[in-house]
C-alpha cells in the first residue's frame, strides 16, 4: 500500500476510552488497486512506509476467518469509516471503529472456542449455576455480597489462553472441569466466564462486567424471581443489547422457590419484558434469545441448559453472530449520518436556475439588449438621411443643455451584483443539501460557500475579459451600399434645389417640373432607404444581441460550474459512495434456524415455548 494509504492513530473516543488504536482513513478518494492490495495482506501483517514518526502502520484486513457476507460487511464498514473521517464526527464513528478493532482482534484468536459469560445481579445464583454447569464447585458461593469479585474462567479444552488474556482473566482464576465423559466431550471448545455482579456496589466490578460483555461471544443472563424486572438490568444491558438476541440466553433461576402456577406467571412476565426491550425471543421457529427456567440449586432444568449450550458451542458460529450483531448496532447508530429523507442532489432544473441567476447577476440579458440597440442605432445612423441625423443631434444637445453629446456613463461600484451572486449560491446549496443527513448537508454547504468566496470578483474579471459587446458592433457588408444610396438621395435633393434656384435667378432655363421631381425623388428616397435599412437590420441586430447574451451567459455559467457546482457535485458523489457502503454494511444476514423444543420434564413450567438453537 502506498504511503498515502490508510493510517492508524489513537482514537480519542474509541474502544471505551481504553486507548485502543482504531481505524483511521482520512482519504476521500481511494483507488481500487489500493483496496485490492489491502485485501491481499495476510491477517496480522503490518505494511510500513514513510510517515509520521518515520513509520506508517496499516491494520490487517478484516474477514480472514469469517464467512462471505460478514466479511463483505466488515470491509464495507472499514471503507465507510475511512470515507467519513473528514465528514462525520462523534461517538458513532468511534463505535464503528471499536467494532472493527474487536473484529480484527477476535479473528486472530482461536475460532475453535466459544466464550460464554454468565452475568447476573447480586443473589441471582449465577455462581451456583456456573458450578452446576461445571459439575464441580469452581466459583465461590455464599451469602456474603459481592461473592464474585473477579471473572473466573472455565475452559473445556486447550488453546483459549489468548481469549482469556483478552478478557483480562487472571491466571490464578482459570480452571478446567473434571473429566465428565460424553457430556464434557460435547462441551469441547466452551470457555465459560463467571462475571462479577452487574449491580455490585463496587464500581470496579461493574466496569469488569461492562468490558467483558463487549468481548464475549455469548451471554447467559441469570435472573431470579425477585429481580427479573430490575430496571438496571433492562435499561443498562438487555435493551442496549437487544440486537444480540441470537447470542443471548435468559435463565430464570431459583424456580424451586415458586409453585407451578407462579413459575408460569413469572416466566410469561419475563418474556413480556424482554419483548418490550426489543429482544427477539427464539420461539415458534423464530431466531432469537433462549428463555429457560432452571434451578441451579436442585439441578432442575440444568441438563436442558447444558444441552442447549453444547449445541450452541458445537456450531462454532457464535463469534460471527456476535460480530454481526455488533455491526448491526454500529450501523443503527450511524444511520442518521447516512440515510437521507427522500431524493437528494442537483437536477437539471436546479442547475439551470443557478445559471439563470448568475446570468442576471452579470447582466447578460441587459448586455444583449444593449448590444442589439447599439447595433440598430449604428445602422440607422449610418443609413439615415443627414437632415434627420442633424435633427436628432440637435435634440440630444438640447436635452443635455448643449453639453457633451456623448456624456460618460456613471461608474458603478461593482460590475456584478454581489448580493445576487450570494443568493444564487445559497439557493443552489439549499437545493443540493435538501434531504441529506446533517453531516453531508453541512459538507455540501461548505463546498458551496468555498466556491462562492471570490465568485463575484471572478465574474467581474470575466465581463472585463469578454469586453462590452456594444462597444464596437460589426458592420454588415451591405452598409456601404445603403450609405451610397443615401448619399445619392441626398445629392438628388441638393441637385434639385440648385436647379430650382438656378431657374429663379435665371441661370437655368425655366421648367418647374423636372427639378421638383428630382428633389421629390431625393426627399422621398432618403426616408425609404432609411426605412428599408431599419427593417433589414432588425434580424441581424437581434441575433447579435442574442449572441452577446449567450457568450456572457455561458462564461458566467462556466465560472459558476467550476467554482460551485463541481465541488457540490463532488460532495454528492462522495455521499452516494458512502451511502452504497452503508447499504452493504446494513445488509441482510441469514436468520438462525430454530428447531426442536425443551425436554418433556420442563413442560409444566412453560419451557415448551422456548426454542432450541439449531443452525
Secondary structure, 3 states (H helix, E strand, C coil): CCCCCCCCEECCCCHHHCCCEECCCCCCCCCHHHHHHHHHCCCCCCCCCCCHHHCCCCCCCCCCCCCHHHHHHHHHHHHHHHHHCCCCCCHHHHHHHHHHHHHHHHHCCCCCCEEEEEEECCCCCHHHHHHHHHCCCCCCCCCCCCCCCCCEEEECCCCCHHHHHHCCCCHHHEECCCCCCHHHHHCCCEEEEECCCCCCCCHHHHHHHHHHHCCCCEEEEEEECCCCCCHHHHHHHHCCCHHHHHHEEEEEECHHHCCHHHHHHHHHHHHHHHHHCCCCECCCCCCCEEEEECECCCCECHHHHHHHHHHHHHHCCHHHHHHHHHHHHHHHHHHHHHCCCCCCCCCHHHHHHHHHHHHHHHCHHHHHHHHHHHHHHHHHHHHCCHHHHHHHHHHHHHHCCCCCCCCCCCCCCCCCCHHHHHHHHHHHHHHHHCCCCHHHHHHHHHHHHHHHCCHHHHHHHHHHHHCCCCCCCCCCCCHHHHHHHHHHHHHHHHHHHHHHHHHHHCCCCCCHHHHHHHHHHHHHHHHHHHHHHHHHHHHHHHHHHHHHHHHHHHHHHHHHHHHHHHHHHHHHHHHHHHHHHHHHHHCCCCCCCEECCCCHHHHHHCHHHCCEECC
